[in-house]
Amino acid sequence: MTNPPLVVLSYRPAPDPLGAVMEVLGDEAKIVILPDHPPGAEGRAEVLRNARVLMGWFPSAELSEEDIEALRGVGLIQLLSAGADTVPLDTVPSGAVLAANVGGYAEPIAEHTVAMAMALAKRLPQKHAELAAGRFEQMPLNRWVAGSTCGILGFGGIGRAVARLMRALGTRIHAVNSTGRTDEPVEFCGTLADLDRVLEAADILVIALPLTPETDGLIGSRELDLMKPDAILVNVARGAIVHQAALYEHLRTHPDFTAGIDTWWVEPFSGGEFRIDFPFFDLPNLLGSPHNSGFLPGVDVIAARRAAENVARWLRGERPHGIVLAP
């Protein structure tokens, strides 16, 4: 009887997420929690050398340079995070597949996205501020969401989850993904080559793309100028996909244009601080949240389960979802 493949968790999960991983992989793999083998402990290097899969955060505080060197034989690095833009790709072992946790947090982020879009369509931030200042102004009229067009850049797990909620509100969906094809019921699906068409059509534009060299700075002054003067932009992807100065200037000079921002250009996760280079919060047509769209009770269990299911696909010889890097 052959030994089961070794799946190493680079972090110590809470009991419920660990239970989800064990439920998915317990019959297919041996699960080892790396913090049970602390640095310098006998057997740590052997665990990493024998790992078929590393699951967790990569690189992480738990992994030293020596640990990463010991992982040279690993076949799959499965991230818990939906994005992989913080991973230095030159540290990934040359023979490994790197996979992001696509859709791991899709439903809560989709709810947050729709909440932002609805709040901006109904002018809730502006009206709240007016009331707080003692002004009771019913005009201008709120906007219909039903019958509008929602453009979704990035039609993976998050984008599709947003589309399902927006369709229930009566919107038309124009989607952009890497293939220009989808099984979801949409009015249009294209690739980034069709970006201008989607920008021009969108009453609501949702950005759910991964940050890559191709998407870094994708939405700048030219792209914003293609959009409707009263369009709504919601970014739940990465701040750098939208050019910061261009967005500020567009919001400042187009008061009917609104934006909901959950992901910022400099965040504590990446730069040790939260920083913006322009006074966005002086603008009445901006709604912000602190990159918390995916944080709900129990989401860590859902994310762990979906990451484990992707590991199971790879162990069965199937192509995993969310491949970022492959040998």
Secondary structure, DSSP 4 states (H G I P E B T S, - for coil): -PPPPEEEESS---HHHHHHHHHHHTTT-EEEEGGGS-TT-TTHHHHHHH-SEEEE-SS-TT--HHHHHHGGG--EEEESSS--TTS-GGGS-TT-EEE--TTTTHHHHHHHHHHHHHHHHTTHHHHHHHHHTT----PSPP---TT-EEEEE--SHHHHHHHHHHHHTT-EEEEE-SSS--SS--SEEE-GGGHHHHHHH-SEEEE-PPP-TTTTT-B-HHHHHHS-TT-EEEE-S-GGGB-HHHHHHHHHH-TT-EEEESS-SB-HHHHSS-B-SS-GGG-TTEEE--S-TT--TTHHHHHHHHHHHHHHHHHTTPPPSSEEE--
